[in-house]
């Protein structure tokens, strides 16, 4: 993270991973993270996993990949993966039991895919 020196006539700013922080606000260059998913990486992860669930990559009622497996796969932070799993739960595609993991909801019990 680089921080410019606070000189007279200059704005103080910092950049970190494509995000610029300055006295005028926050901006993002849109370059994305390790997986190139952009600012809302959790949505891209959730959309990809949603498509895989509807395509039958994960069998109904079977354990869904763990948070740590998804962190490794997507190269994103644990909180990003957790937020994407929250989106899948909101969409009715997975169910989660604390301490046990997540499972794919059977096709006849989940909403139809939307496009």
N, C-alpha and C positions, 0 to 999 in steps of 0.2 A: 504494500500500500504506500503510495507516494503522497506526501502532503507538501503543498507549496508553501513557501515562506510568506508570512503575513506582512507584506510591504505596503506602504502607502500607495493607493491607486490600483492594487491588485486584489482580486477575489481569492479568498482562501478556499481551496478545493482539495479533494482526495479522490483517487480512483482505486477500485478493487474489483477485479473480475468483470470488467465491462460496465460497472456501475459507477457513475460519477456523483459524488456528494459535494455540494457547494452551498454557498450562502443563498443562492437563488433557488435551491431545491434539489431534487434527485432526478437523474436521468439514466437511461439504460441504452447501451448501444445495440441491443438486440442480437449480439453475437452468440448468446447462449452459453451453457455450461459444458461440462465434459462430454455430454451426449448430444450437444447442439440442440437442446430442447427449448431454449429461449427463456424468457422471464418467468412464464407460468409453466415450468417443467412438469409440475405435478399433473397438470391437465393433459399434457402430451403422454405421460406415462399412463394415466387413467384411460385415455382414449385408446392407446395401443393394447392395454390389457383387456379393455372392453371388447375390442375387435377380436382378440384371441379367444375370449370366453364364448362369444357368439359363433366363432368359427369352429368351436369344439376342440381347441387345443387342450383345454382342461376339462376332464370328465366331470359330470354332475356329481355333487356330493363328495368329491375327492379333496384332499388337502390342497390349498392354494400355496404357492411359493412363500417362504418366510420373508419377513422384512429384510433380514440380512442377505438373503439370496437376491432379492430385488435391488438392494443397494449395490451389490456386486454387479449385477446384470446391467443396470442403467448408469452406474457411476455417479449417483446423486446422493445427497445427504439423507440421513435416516428420517428427518422431519418431512422432507419432500416425498419420500416413499410413503410415510404414514398418511400424509394428506391425500395422496393418490388412492390409497386403500379406503380412506374415508369417502372419497367420491364414489368408489365402486360399491360401498355399502349403501350410500344414498341412492344409487341407481338400482339397488336391489339385486346385484349380481353376486355378492359374496356375503357371508355371515361370519362373524368373528366371536370367539369365546376367549376371554382373558386367560392367558396362561396356556391355552391349547392351540391357538392358531386360527386360520381362516379357511373356509370351505366354499366351493362354488355352489351357488343355489341351483337346484335342479331346474332345467329349462321350462318345465310346466308351471313352475312357481315364480318365475321372474318375468319382468316386463319385456315386451317385444323390442327388438332393436329399433332405434330411431335414426333416420338419416335426413 
